[in-house]
Amino acid sequence: MVDASSRVSTQLMFLDLSPLRRHRDFRLLFIGQLVSAFGSFLTYVALPVQIYELTRSSWAVGMVGTVQLVPLAVTSLWGGAVADAIDRRRLLLWSEALLMCCSLALVVNSAFQHASVLVLFVVAAVASAANGFHRPALESLTQKLVPLSEMPAVSALSSLRNTGAAIAGPALAGLCIAAFGLPFTFGADALSFALSLIAVSMIRAMPPAENAPRADLSSIVAGLRYAASRPELIGTYVVDIVAMTFAMPMAVFPALAAQRGGAGAIGYLYSAMSVGGLLVTLLSGWTRNVNRRGAAVVIAATLWGAAIVGLGYAASLPVALLCLALAGAADMVSGLFRMTIWNETIPSELRGRMAGIEQLSYMTGPLLGNARAGFMAERLGLGRSIRIGGFVCVACVVACVPILPAFWRYRRPAPNA
């Protein structure tokens, strides 16, 4: 017979679904973003696949990240300031409407016999700019819908939403591309945004505070100064940028899939990391009891790099998928603790601006990392590109410990803090 303490221990290990049961608006937001996340991962796979089909260049695939980084660097900071200054729900609706238009543009372009690579890059840049407003609106809106005490559960649920879509989305993308073609795949993404718009429109209005700052340069500077004054925030940004810049391997997935089985393999490669992430998310209850949250981020980022090294040595598709799953599990641990640090320590009036900085930090690494991986793959080969990136990642993350001692020692705040 299982005693009460064992039952409590088991419950604490698994995912906490209570925010979905208790908060109607958060439930609507969660469902809407889950649907659009599935669609977004269709495009996330289809766009590089189409670029690789048209150019046969991993470097060209990697350059998409460079094109996306410039508009994101501008709009993420501005979008954060806007999210703190206007109705966050309205900003989310505008952002998703623009993203839907981008998906429709991809549908039209892919329907032509000779699709334009230039259009693909332009749409990728515009969508990246829209995401600079979308993410701060989403993160700052979430904080208003759920009390602070439930933020660890919200972080886990957000991770579940993203990883669930990241597993099924790429696998579905591979099937859709092979069976129905690229126009259908991009069109499904556009439909997902339409459904998400309906869900978000049902959430109550979220007007800014009466003393909310204007969305101008001084507001952005104030947000940057606040972030710079918080070593635990700086640590989350730096460690993630370092890990992703040197070890992100996704730019070489189309070329790797071409060696391992084509459209079916591409879906598996893009989904594998999220399988590991989903497992960690489902068993995420233990994270609430970890005090050394800065150390947890550093250790997880180190394990991410080690798993990518393993990917570089993988001689078969199953081994490669296993290494990617381990990498995704490590990255999810890092992400859960980073999200929790952000949500439990940042005041609501600054949440939009901090979300903009967060987005810039965790998007910069993957975008630069894909450019690096594609460039090195063209010159050194796929395996060397992946292995070198993984080794450098491990070395640089470990170096962050003496460079960022306050972050390494950071502990979760006391309940009455």
VOLODREN-542386 format. One record per atom (N, C-alpha, C): atom name; z, x, y. Coordinates in steps of 0.1 Angstrom, whole numbers, m for minus. Layout:
   atom      c3      c1      c2
     CA       Z       X       Y
...
***
This chain:
   atom      c3      c1      c2
      N       0       8     m12
     CA       0       0       0
      C       0       9      13
      N      m9       6      22
     CA     m10      14      34
      C       1      10      44
      N       9      19      49
     CA      19      16      59
      C      13      14      73
      N      22       9      82
     CA      18       6      95
      C      13      19     103
      N      20      30     101
     CA      16      42     108
      C       2      47     104
      N      m1      45      91
     CA     m15      49      86
      C     m26      40      92
      N     m23      27      93
     CA     m32      18      99
      C     m35      22     114
      N     m24      25     121
     CA     m26      28     135
      C     m34      41     136
      N     m31      51     128
     CA     m38      64     128
      C     m53      61     126
      N     m56      53     116
     CA     m70      50     113
      C     m77      43     125
      N     m70      34     131
     CA     m76      26     143
      C     m79      36     154
      N     m70      45     156
     CA     m71      55     167
      C     m83      64     165
      N     m87      66     153
     CA     m98      75     150
      C    m112      69     154
      N    m113      56     152
     CA    m126      49     153
      C    m128      44     168
      N    m141      40     170
     CA    m145      36     183
      C    m138      24     188
      N    m134      24     201
     CA    m126      13     207
      C    m136       4     214
      N    m138      m9     208
     CA    m147     m18     214
      C    m141     m28     224
      N    m128     m26     227
     CA    m121     m36     235
      C    m127     m39     249
      N    m133     m28     256
     CA    m139     m32     269
      C    m150     m42     268
      N    m158     m42     257
     CA    m169     m52     255
      C    m163     m66     254
      N    m152     m67     247
     CA    m146     m80     245
      C    m139     m85     258
      N    m133     m77     266
     CA    m125     m81     277
      C    m133     m83     290
      N    m144     m77     292
     CA    m151     m77     305
      C    m165     m81     304
      N    m167     m94     309
     CA    m181    m100     307
      C    m191     m92     314
      N    m189     m87     327
     CA    m199     m80     334
      C    m202     m67     327
      N    m192     m60     322
     CA    m195     m47     315
      C    m203     m50     303
      N    m200     m61     296
     CA    m208     m65     284
      C    m223     m67     288
      N    m225     m74     299
     CA    m239     m76     303
      C    m246     m63     306
      N    m239     m55     314
     CA    m244     m42     317
      C    m247     m33     305
      N    m238     m33     295
     CA    m240     m26     283
      C    m252     m30     275
      N    m254     m44     274
     CA    m265     m49     266
      C    m278     m46     273
      N    m278     m48     286
     CA    m291     m45     294
      C    m295     m30     293
      N    m285     m21     294
     CA    m288      m7     294
      C    m292      m3     280
      N    m286      m9     270
     CA    m290      m6     256
      C    m304      m9     253
      N    m309     m21     258
     CA    m323     m25     256
      C    m332     m15     263
      N    m329     m12     276
     CA    m338      m3     284
      C    m337      11     278
      N    m326      15     272
     CA    m325      28     267
      C    m334      30     255
      N    m335      19     247
     CA    m345      20     235
      C    m359      22     241
      N    m362      14     251
     CA    m376      15     257
      C    m378      29     263
      N    m368      34     270
     CA    m370      47     276
      C    m372      58     266
      N    m366      57     254
     CA    m368      68     244
      C    m382      67     238
      N    m388      55     239
     CA    m402      54     234
      C    m411      63     243
      N    m409      61     257
     CA    m417      69     266
      C    m413      84     265
      N    m400      86     263
     CA    m395     100     262
      C    m402     108     252
      N    m406     101     241
     CA    m414     108     230
      C    m429     107     233
      N    m433      95     237
     CA    m448      93     239
      C    m454     102     250
      N    m447     104     261
     CA    m452     112     272
      C    m455     126     267
      N    m446     134     262
     CA    m449     147     257
      C    m460     147     246
      N    m459     137     237
     CA    m469     137     227
      C    m483     136     233
      N    m485     127     243
     CA    m498     125     249
      C    m502     138     256
      N    m493     144     263
     CA    m496     157     270
      C    m501     167     260
      N    m493     168     249
     CA    m497     178     239
      C    m511     175     233
      N    m513     162     231
     CA    m526     158     225
      C    m538     162     234
      N    m535     161     247
     CA    m546     163     257
      C    m548     178     260
      N    m537     186     259
     CA    m537     200     264
      C    m536     210     252
      N    m529     206     241
     CA    m526     215     230
      C    m518     227     235
      N    m509     224     244
     CA    m501     235     250
      C    m486     231     251
      N    m477     239     245
     CA    m463     237     246
      C    m458     240     260
      N    m465     249     266
     CA    m462     253     280
      C    m464     241     289
      N    m475     233     287
     CA    m477     221     295
      C    m467     211     293
      N    m462     209     281
     CA    m451     200     278
      C    m439     204     285
      N    m436     217     284
     CA    m424     222     291
      C    m424     221     306
      N    m436     221     312
     CA    m438     220     326
      C    m435     206     332
      N    m435     196     323
     CA    m431     183     327
      C    m417     184     333
      N    m408     192     327
     CA    m394     193     332
      C    m394     199     346
      N    m402     209     349
     CA    m403     215     362
      C    m407     205     372
      N    m417     197     369
     CA    m422     186     378
      C    m412     176     381
      N    m404     173     371
     CA    m393     162     372
      C    m381     167     380
      N    m379     180     380
     CA    m367     186     386
      C    m367     185     401
      N    m379     187     407
     CA    m379     187     422
      C    m375     174     428
      N    m382     163     424
     CA    m378     150     430
      C    m363     146     426
      N    m359     150     414
     CA    m346     146     410
      C    m335     154     418
      N    m338     166     422
     CA    m329     174     430
      C    m327     167     444
      N    m337     161     449
     CA    m336     154     462
      C    m329     140     461
      N    m334     132     451
     CA    m329     118     451
      C    m316     116     444
      N    m312     126     435
     CA    m299     124     429
      C    m287     125     439
      N    m288     134     448
     CA    m278     135     459
      C    m278     123     468
      N    m290     120     472
     CA    m292     109     481
      C    m289      96     474
      N    m293      94     462
     CA    m290      82     454
      C    m275      80     453
      N    m267      91     451
     CA    m253      90     450
      C    m247      85     463
      N    m252      90     474
     CA    m247      85     487
      C    m250      71     489
      N    m262      67     486
     CA    m266      53     487
      C    m257      44     478
      N    m254      48     466
     CA    m246      40     457
      C    m232      38     463
      N    m227      47     471
     CA    m214      45     477
      C    m215      36     490
      N    m227      34     495
     CA    m229      27     508
      C    m234      13     507
      N    m240       9     495
     CA    m246      m4     495
      C    m241     m11     481
      N    m246     m23     479
     CA    m243     m30     467
      C    m249     m23     455
      N    m240     m18     446
     CA    m244     m10     435
      C    m253     m17     425
      N    m250     m30     423
     CA    m259     m38     414
      C    m273     m39     420
      N    m274     m41     433
     CA    m287     m42     439
      C    m295     m29     437
      N    m288     m18     439
     CA    m295      m5     438
      C    m300      m3     424
      N    m292      m7     414
     CA    m296      m6     400
      C    m308     m15     397
      N    m309     m27     403
     CA    m320     m35     401
      C    m333     m29     407
      N    m332     m24     419
     CA    m343     m18     425
      C    m348      m6     417
      N    m339       2     412
     CA    m343      14     405
      C    m350      10     392
      N    m345       0     385
     CA    m351      m4     372
      C    m364     m10     374
      N    m366     m17     385
     CA    m379     m23     388
      C    m390     m12     391
      N    m386      m1     397
     CA    m395      10     399
      C    m398      17     386
      N    m388      18     378
     CA    m390      25     365
      C    m400      16     356
      N    m399       3     357
     CA    m408      m6     350
      C    m422      m4     355
      N    m424      m2     368
     CA    m437       0     373
      C    m443      13     368
      N    m434      23     367
     CA    m439      36     361
      C    m444      34     347
      N    m437      27     339
     CA    m441      24     325
      C    m454      17     325
      N    m456       7     334
     CA    m469       0     334
      C    m480       9     338
      N    m478      19     347
     CA    m488      28     351
      C    m492      37     339
      N    m483      40     330
     CA    m486      48     318
      C    m494      40     309
      N    m491      27     308
     CA    m499      18     300
      C    m514      18     304
      N    m516      17     317
     CA    m530      16     322
      C    m537      30     320
      N    m530      41     323
     CA    m536      54     321
      C    m540      57     307
      N    m531      53     297
     CA    m534      56     283
      C    m544      47     277
      N    m547      36     284
     CA    m558      27     279
      C    m572      32     281
      N    m573      42     291
     CA    m586      48     293
      C    m590      57     282
      N    m603      59     279
     CA    m607      68     269
      C    m603      82     271
      N    m604      86     284
     CA    m600     100     288
      C    m588      98     297
      N    m576      98     292
     CA    m564      97     300
      C    m562     109     309
      N    m557     107     320
     CA    m555     118     330
      C    m542     125     328
      N    m542     138     327
     CA    m530     146     326
      C    m522     145     339
      N    m530     146     350
     CA    m524     146     363
      C    m516     133     365
      N    m521     121     361
     CA    m514     109     362
      C    m501     110     355
      N    m501     116     343
     CA    m489     117     335
      C    m478     125     342
      N    m482     136     349
     CA    m473     144     356
      C    m468     137     369
      N    m476     129     375
     CA    m472     122     388
      C    m463     111     384
      N    m466     103     373
     CA    m456      93     369
      C    m443      98     365
      N    m443     110     358
     CA    m431     116     354
      C    m422     120     366
      N    m429     125     377
     CA    m422     128     389
      C    m416     116     396
      N    m424     105     397
     CA    m419      93     403
      C    m407      87     395
      N    m408      87     382
     CA    m398      82     374
      C    m385      90     375
      N    m387     103     376
     CA    m375     112     378
      C    m368     109     392
      N    m376     106     402
     CA    m371     103     415
      C    m363      90     414
      N    m369      80     407
     CA    m362      67     405
      C    m349      69     398
      N    m349      77     388
     CA    m336      80     380
      C    m325      86     389
      N    m330      93     400
     CA    m320      98     409
      C    m312      87     416
      N    m317      75     417
     CA    m309      64     422
      C    m303      56     411
      N    m310      55     400
     CA    m305      47     389
      C    m292      51     383
      N    m291      64     380
     CA    m279      69     373
      C    m266      68     382
      N    m267      72     395
     CA    m255      70     403
      C    m251      55     404
      N    m261      46     405
     CA    m258      32     406
      C    m251      27     393
      N    m256      32     382
     CA    m251      28     369
      C    m236      33     367
      N    m234      46     370
     CA    m221      51     367
      C    m210      46     377
      N    m214      44     390
     CA    m204      39     399
      C    m202      24     397
      N    m212      17     393
     CA    m210       3     390
      C    m200       1     378
      N    m202       9     367
     CA    m194       9     356
      C    m179      10     359
      N    m176      20     368
     CA    m162      22     371
      C    m156      10     378
      N    m164       2     385
     CA    m158     m10     391
      C    m156     m21     382
      N    m162     m21     370
     CA    m162     m32     361
      C    m151     m31     350
      N    m145     m19     349
     CA    m135     m16     338
      C    m124      m9     345
      N    m111     m12     341
     CA    m100      m4     347
      C     m99      10     342
      N     m92      18     350
     CA     m91      33     347
      C     m86      36     333
      N     m77      28     328
     CA     m70      30     315
      C     m80      29     304
      N     m91      22     306
     CA    m101      21     295
      C    m113      30     296
      N    m112      40     305
     CA    m124      49     307
      C    m127      57     295
      N    m117      62     287
     CA    m121      70     275
      C    m129      61     265
      N    m126      48     264
     CA    m133      39     255
      C    m147      36     261
      N    m148      35     274
     CA    m161      33     281
      C    m170      45     279
      N    m164      57     280
     CA    m173      69     278
      C    m178      69     264
      N    m170      65     254
     CA    m175      65     240
      C    m185      54     238
      N    m183      42     244
     CA    m193      32     243
      C    m206      35     249
      N    m205      42     261
     CA    m218      46     267
      C    m225      56     259
      N    m217      65     252
     CA    m224      75     243
      C    m230      68     231
      N    m223      58     226
     CA    m228      50     215
      C    m241      43     219
      N    m242      38     230
     CA    m254      31     235
      C    m265      41     236
      N    m263      53     242
     CA    m273      63     243
      C    m277      69     230
      N    m268      72     222
     CA    m271      79     209
      C    m278      69     200
      N    m273      57     200
     CA    m280      47     191
      C    m295      45     195
      N    m297      44     208
     CA    m311      44     212
      C    m319      57     210
      N    m312      68     211
     CA    m318      81     209
      C    m322      83     194
      N    m315      76     185
     CA    m318      78     171
      C    m330      68     168
      N    m328      56     171
     CA    m338      46     167
      C    m351      47     176
      N    m349      50     189
     CA    m360      50     198
      C    m371      60     194
      N    m368      73     192
     CA    m378      82     189
      C    m384      79     175
      N    m376      75     165
     CA    m382      71     152
      C    m392      60     154
      N    m388      50     162
     CA    m396      39     165
      C    m409      43     172
      N    m407      52     181
     CA    m418      58     189
      C    m429      64     180
      N    m424      72     170
     CA    m433      78     161
      C    m441      68     153
      N    m435      57     149
     CA    m441      46     142
      C    m451      39     151
      N    m447      36     163
     CA    m455      28     172
      C    m468      36     176
      N    m466      49     179
     CA    m477      57     182
      C    m487      58     171
      N    m482      60     159
     CA    m491      61     147
      C    m498      48     144
      N    m491      37     145
     CA    m496      24     141
      C    m503      16     152
      N    m498      17     164
     CA    m503       8     175
      C    m509      16     186
      N    m506      28     188
     CA    m512      36     198
      C    m503      38     210
      N    m507      46     220
     CA    m498      49     231
      C    m497      38     241
      N    m508      30     244
     CA    m506      19     254
      C    m495       9     249
      N    m495       5     236
     CA    m485      m4     231
      C    m471       2     233
      N    m470      15     230
     CA    m457      22     231
      C    m451      22     245
      N    m460      25     255
     CA    m455      25     269
      C    m453      11     273
      N    m461       1     268
     CA    m458     m13     272
      C    m445     m18     267
      N    m441     m14     255
     CA    m428     m18     250
      C    m416     m13     259
      N    m418      m1     265
     CA    m408       4     275
      C    m408      m5     287
      N    m419      m9     292
     CA    m420     m18     304
      C    m413     m31     301
      N    m415     m37     289
     CA    m408     m49     285
      C    m393     m47     285
      N    m388     m36     280
     CA    m374     m33     279
      C    m367     m33     293
      N    m374     m28     303
     CA    m369     m28     316
      C    m368     m42     322
      N    m378     m50     318
     CA    m378     m64     323
      C    m366     m72     317
      N    m363     m69     305
     CA    m351     m76     298
      C    m338     m71     304
      N    m338     m58     307
     CA    m326     m52     314
      C    m324     m58     328
      N    m334     m60     335
     CA    m333     m66     348
      C    m327     m80     348
      N    m330     m87     338
     CA    m324    m101     336
      C    m309     m99     334
      N    m305     m90     325
     CA    m291     m89     323
      C    m283     m84     335
      N    m289     m74     342
     CA    m282     m69     354
      C    m281     m79     365
      N    m291     m88     366
     CA    m291     m98     376
      C    m280    m108     374
      N    m274    m109     362
     CA    m264    m119     359
      C    m250    m113     362
      N    m249    m101     366
     CA    m236     m95     370
      C    m233     m98     384
      N    m220    m100     387
     CA    m216    m104     400
      C    m220     m93     410
      N    m222     m97     423
     CA    m225     m87     433
      C    m214     m77     434
      N    m217     m65     439
     CA    m208     m54     440
      C    m209     m47     453
      N    m205     m54     464
     CA    m206     m49     477
      C    m197     m37     480
      N    m201     m28     489
     CA    m193     m16     491
      C    m181     m20     499
      N    m171     m10     499
     CA    m159     m12     507
      C    m162     m13     522
      N    m153     m19     529
     CA    m156     m21     544
      C    m157      m8     551
      N    m150       2     546
     CA    m150      15     553
      C    m160      25     546
      N    m169      20     538
     CA    m178      28     531
      C    m187      37     540
      N    m189      50     537
     CA    m197      58     546
      C    m211      55     546
      N    m218      58     556
     CA    m233      56     556
      C    m239      66     547
      N    m251      63     542
     CA    m258      71     533
      C    m266      82     541
      N    m259      91     547
     CA    m266     101     555
      C    m262     115     550
      N    m267     125     557
     CA    m264     139     553
      C    m249     142     553
      N    m242     137     563
     CA    m228     140     563
      C    m220     134     551
      N    m225     123     546
     CA    m219     117     534
      C    m222     126     522
      N    m234     131     521
     CA    m238     139     510
      C    m230     152     510
      N    m228     158     522
     CA    m221     170     524
      C    m206     168     520
      N    m201     157     524
     CA    m187     154     520
      C    m185     153     505
      N    m195     147     498
     CA    m194     147     484
      C    m195     161     477
      N    m204     169     483
     CA    m205     183     478
      C    m192     191     480
      N    m186     189     491
     CA    m173     196     494
      C    m162     191     485
      N    m162     179     482
     CA    m152     174     473
      C    m154     180     459
      N    m166     180     454
     CA    m169     186     441
      C    m165     200     440
      N    m169     208     451
     CA    m166     222     452
      C    m151     225     452
      N    m143     215     456
     CA    m128     217     457
      C    m121     214     443
      N    m129     209     433
     CA    m123     205     421
      C    m128     214     409
      N    m120     224     405
     CA    m125     234     395
      C    m128     227     382
      N    m122     216     378
     CA    m125     209     366
      C    m139     203     367
      N    m143     198     378
     CA    m156     193     380
      C    m167     204     379
      N    m164     215     387
     CA    m174     226     387
      C    m176     231     373
      N    m165     232     365
     CA    m166     236     351
      C    m175     228     343
      N    m174     214     344
     CA    m183     205     336
      C    m198     208     340
      N    m200     210     353
     CA    m214     212     357
      C    m220     225     352
      N    m212     236     354
     CA    m217     249     350
      C    m219     251     336
      N    m209     248     328
     CA    m211     250     313
      C    m222     242     307
      N    m224     230     312
     CA    m236     222     306
      C    m249     227     311
      N    m250     232     323
     CA    m263     237     328
      C    m266     250     320
      N    m256     259     318
     CA    m258     271     310
      C    m263     268     296
      N    m256     259     290
     CA    m259     255     276
      C    m273     250     274
      N    m277     241     283
     CA    m290     234     282
      C    m301     243     286
      N    m299     251     297
     CA    m310     259     302
      C    m315     269     291
      N    m306     275     284
     CA    m309     285     274
      C    m312     280     260
      N    m307     268     257
     CA    m309     264     243
      C    m316     251     241
      N    m320     244     251
     CA    m327     231     249
      C    m341     234     242
      N    m343     228     230
     CA    m356     231     223
      C    m366     220     223
      N    m365     209     230
     CA    m373     198     228
      C    m388     200     232
      N    m391     209     241
     CA    m405     212     245
      C    m413     216     234
      N    m407     222     224
     CA    m415     227     212
      C    m416     217     201
      N    m409     206     202
     CA    m410     196     192
      C    m424     191     188
      N    m433     188     198
     CA    m446     184     194
      C    m453     195     185
      N    m452     208     189
     CA    m458     218     182
      C    m451     220     168
      N    m438     219     168
     CA    m431     220     155
      C    m435     208     146
      N    m436     196     151
     CA    m440     185     143
      C    m454     187     138
      N    m463     193     145
     CA    m477     195     141
      C    m476     204     128
      N    m466     213     127
     CA    m465     222     115
      C    m458     215     104
      N    m451     204     107
     CA    m442     198      97
      C    m446     184      93
      N    m457     178      98
     CA    m461     165      93
      C    m466     155     103
      N    m468     159     115
     CA    m474     150     125
      C    m465     140     131
      N    m470     128     134
     CA    m463     117     141
      C    m450     113     135
      N    m450     113     122
     CA    m437     110     115
      C    m426     120     117
      N    m430     133     117
     CA    m421     143     119
      C    m415     144     134
      N    m424     140     143
     CA    m419     140     157
      C    m408     131     159
      N    m408     119     153
     CA    m398     110     155
      C    m385     115     149
      N    m385     121     137
     CA    m373     127     131
      C    m367     138     140
      N    m376     147     145
     CA    m371     158     153
      C    m363     152     166
      N    m369     143     172
     CA    m363     138     184
      C    m351     129     181
      N    m350     124     169
     CA    m338     116     166
      C    m326     124     160
      N    m329     135     155
     CA    m319     142     147
      C    m307     146     154
      N    m308     150     167
     CA    m296     154     174
      C    m287     142     177
      N    m294     130     179
     CA    m286     118     182
      C    m279     113     169
      N    m284     116     157
     CA    m277     113     145
      C    m263     119     145
      N    m263     132     148
     CA    m250     139     149
      C    m241     134     160
      N    m248     131     171
     CA    m240     125     183
      C    m234     111     179
      N    m242     103     172
     CA    m237      90     168
      C    m225      91     159
      N    m225     100     150
     CA    m214     102     141
      C    m201     105     148
      N    m202     115     158
     CA    m191     119     166
      C    m186     107     174
      N    m195      99     180
     CA    m191      87     188
      C    m184      77     180
      N    m188      74     168
     CA    m182      64     159
      C    m168      69     155
      N    m165      82     155
     CA    m152      87     151
      C    m145      93     164
      N    m148      87     175
     CA    m143      94     188
      C    m129      90     192
      N    m122      82     184
     CA    m109      79     188
      C     m99      90     190
      N    m102     101     183
     CA     m93     113     184
      C     m94     120     198
      N    m105     117     205
     CA    m106     125     218
      C     m96     121     228
      N     m90     109     227
     CA     m80     105     237
      C     m67     113     236
      N     m65     119     224
     CA     m53     127     222
      C     m55     142     225
      N     m66     146     229
     CA     m69     160     232
      C     m65     163     247
      N     m56     172     249
     CA     m51     175     263
      C     m60     186     269
      N     m64     196     261
     CA     m72     207     267
      C     m86     203     268
      N     m89     195     278
     CA    m103     189     278
      C    m113     200     283
      N    m109     209     292
     CA    m118     219     296
      C    m122     228     284
      N    m112     232     277
     CA    m115     241     265
      C    m124     234     255
      N    m122     221     253
     CA    m130     213     244
      C    m144     213     248
      N    m147     213     261
     CA    m161     213     265
      C    m167     227     262
      N    m160     238     265
     CA    m165     251     263
      C    m167     254     248
      N    m158     250     239
     CA    m160     252     225
      C    m172     244     220
      N    m173     232     224
     CA    m184     223     219
      C    m197     229     224
      N    m198     234     236
     CA    m211     240     241
      C    m214     253     233
      N    m204     261     229
     CA    m206     272     221
      C    m212     269     207
      N    m207     258     201
     CA    m211     253     188
      C    m226     248     189
      N    m229     242     201
     CA    m243     237     203
      C    m252     249     202
      N    m249     260     209
     CA    m258     272     209
      C    m259     277     195
      N    m248     278     188
     CA    m249     283     174
      C    m258     275     165
      N    m257     262     167
     CA    m266     253     159
      C    m281     255     162
      N    m284     257     175
     CA    m297     260     179
      C    m302     273     173
      N    m294     283     172
     CA    m297     295     165
      C    m301     292     151
      N    m294     284     144
     CA    m297     280     130
      C    m311     273     130
      N    m314     265     140
     CA    m327     258     140
      C    m338     268     141
      N    m336     279     148
     CA    m346     289     150
      C    m349     296     137
      N    m339     297     127
     CA    m341     303     114
      C    m345     293     103
      N    m345     280     107
     CA    m348     270      96
      C    m362     271      91
      N    m364     271      78
     CA    m377     273      72
      C    m383     260      67
      N    m376     249      68
     CA    m381     236      63
      C    m377     225      73
      N    m383     214      72
     CA    m380     203      81
      C    m366     198      78
      N    m361     196      65
     CA    m348     191      63
      C    m337     200      69
      N    m339     213      68
     CA    m329     223      74
      C    m329     222      89
      N    m341     221      94
     CA    m342     219     109
      C    m335     207     114
      N    m337     196     107
     CA    m330     183     111
      C    m315     184     110
      N    m310     191      99
     CA    m296     193      98
      C    m290     201     110
      N    m297     212     113
     CA    m293     220     125
      C    m293     212     138
      N    m303     204     139
     CA    m304     196     151
      C    m292     185     152
      N    m289     180     140
     CA    m278     170     139
      C    m265     177     143
      N    m263     189     138
     CA    m250     196     142
      C    m250     199     157
      N    m262     203     162
     CA    m262     206     176
      C    m259     193     184
      N    m265     182     180
     CA    m262     169     187
      C    m247     165     186
      N    m241     168     175
     CA    m227     165     173
      C    m219     173     183
      N    m222     186     184
     CA    m214     194     194
      C    m217     190     208
      N    m229     187     211
     CA    m233     182     225
      C    m226     169     228
      N    m224     160     218
     CA    m217     148     221
      C    m203     150     224
      N    m196     159     217
     CA    m182     162     220
      C    m181     167     234
      N    m190     176     238
     CA    m190     181     252
      C    m192     169     262
      N    m201     161     259
     CA    m204     150     268
      C    m193     140     269
      N    m186     137     258
     CA    m175     127     259
      C    m164     132     268
      N    m161     145     266
     CA    m150     151     275
      C    m154     152     289
      N    m167     155     291
     CA    m172     156     305
      C    m171     143     312
      N    m176     132     305
     CA    m176     119     311
      C    m162     114     313
      N    m153     117     304
     CA    m139     113     306
      C    m133     120     318
      N    m135     132     320
     CA    m130     140     331
      C    m135     134     344
      N    m148     130     344
     CA    m154     124     357
      C    m148     111     360
      N    m147     102     349
     CA    m143      88     352
      C    m128      87     355
      N    m120      96     350
     CA    m106      94     351
      C    m100     102     364
      N    m108     110     370
     CA    m103     118     381
      C    m110     115     394
      N    m121     109     395
     CA    m129     107     407
      C    m126      94     413
      N    m122      93     426
     CA    m119      81     433
      C    m132      72     434
      N    m130      59     434
     CA    m141      49     434
      C    m150      51     446
      N    m145      54     457
     CA    m153      56     469
      C    m162      68     469
      N    m159      77     460
     CA    m168      89     458
      C    m176      89     445
      N    m174      78     438
     CA    m180      78     424
      C    m195      79     424
      N    m202      72     434
     CA    m216      73     434
      C    m221      87     437
      N    m215      93     447
     CA    m220     107     451
      C    m217     117     440
      N    m205     116     433
     CA    m202     124     422
      C    m212     122     410
      N    m216     109     408
     CA    m225     106     398
      C    m239     113     401
      N    m242     113     413
     CA    m255     120     417
      C    m254     135     414
      N    m243     141     417
     CA    m241     155     414
      C    m241     157     399
      N    m234     148     392
     CA    m234     150     377
      C    m248     149     371
      N    m256     139     376
     CA    m269     138     371
      C    m277     150     374
      N    m276     156     386
     CA    m283     168     389
      C    m279     179     380
      N    m266     180     376
     CA    m262     191     368
      C    m267     189     353
      N    m265     177     348
     CA    m269     176     334
      C    m284     173     331
      N    m291     171     342
     CA    m306     170     340
      C    m312     184     343
      N    m306     192     352
     CA    m312     205     355
      C    m313     213     343
      N    m303     214     335
     CA    m303     223     323
      C    m314     219     314
      N    m315     207     309
     CA    m326     203     300
      C    m340     205     305
      N    m342     202     318
     CA    m355     203     324
      C    m359     218     325
      N    m350     226     330
     CA    m353     241     330
      C    m354     246     316
      N    m345     241     307
     CA    m345     246     293
      C    m358     243     286
      N    m364     231     288
     CA    m377     228     282
      C    m388     237     287
      N    m388     240     300
     CA    m398     249     306
      C    m396     263     300
      N    m384     267     298
     CA    m382     280     292
      C    m387     281     278
      N    m383     270     270
     CA    m387     270     256
      C    m402     270     254
      N    m409     261     262
     CA    m423     261     261
      C    m430     274     265
      N    m425     280     276
     CA    m431     293     281
      C    m429     303     270
      N    m417     305     264
     CA    m415     315     255
      C    m422     312     241
      N    m423     300     238
     CA    m430     296     226
      C    m445     300     226
      N    m451     299     238
     CA    m465     303     240
      C    m467     318     238
      N    m456     326     241
     CA    m458     340     241
      C    m451     347     229
      N    m440     341     224
     CA    m432     348     213
      C    m433     340     200
      N    m437     328     201
     CA    m437     319     189
      C    m426     310     189
      N    m427     299     181
     CA    m417     288     181
      C    m403     294     177
      N    m402     300     166
     CA    m389     305     160
      C    m382     314     170
      N    m389     324     175
     CA    m383     333     184
      C    m378     327     197
      N    m386     317     202
     CA    m382     310     214
      C    m369     303     212
      N    m367     296     201
     CA    m355     289     198
      C    m343     298     195
      N    m345     308     187
     CA    m334     317     184
      C    m329     325     196
      N    m338     330     204
     CA    m333     338     216
      C    m325     329     225
      N    m330     316     227
     CA    m323     307     236
      C    m309     304     231
      N    m308     302     217
     CA    m295     299     212
      C    m285     311     213
      N    m290     323     211
     CA    m281     334     212
      C    m276     336     226
      N    m285     335     236
     CA    m282     337     250
      C    m272     326     254
      N    m274     314     249
     CA    m265     303     252
      C    m251     306     248
      N    m249     310     236
     CA    m236     313     231
      C    m229     324     240
      N    m236     334     243
     CA    m231     345     251
      C    m227     341     265
      N    m235     333     271
     CA    m233     328     285
      C    m221     318     285
      N    m220     309     276
     CA    m210     299     275
      C    m196     306     273
      N    m196     316     264
     CA    m183     323     262
      C    m179     331     275
      N    m189     336     282
     CA    m187     343     295
      C    m181     334     306
      N    m183     321     304
     CA    m177     311     314
      C    m162     311     313
      N    m156     315     302
     CA    m141     314     301
      C    m134     323     311
      N    m138     336     312
     CA    m131     344     323
      C    m136     341     337
      N    m148     335     338
     CA    m154     332     351
      C    m147     319     356
      N    m144     310     348
     CA    m139     297     352
      C    m126     294     345
      N    m115     303     348
     CA    m103     301     341
      C     m96     288     343
      N     m97     282     355
     CA     m90     270     358
      C     m96     259     349
      N    m109     259     347
     CA    m115     249     339
      C    m111     251     324
      N    m111     263     319
     CA    m106     266     306
      C     m92     260     303
      N     m84     261     313
     CA     m70     257     312
      C     m68     242     315
      N     m78     235     320
     CA     m76     222     325
      C     m71     212     314
      N     m61     204     317
     CA     m56     194     308
      C     m58     180     315
      N     m57     170     306
     CA     m59     157     312
      C     m47     154     321
      N     m49     145     331
     CA     m38     142     340
      C     m27     134     334
      N     m15     135     339
     CA      m4     127     334
      C      m7     113     337
      N      m1     104     328
     CA      m4      89     330
      C       0      84     344
      N      10      90     351
     CA      13      85     364
      C       7      93     375
      N      m2     102     372
     CA      m9     110     382
      C     m19     102     390
***
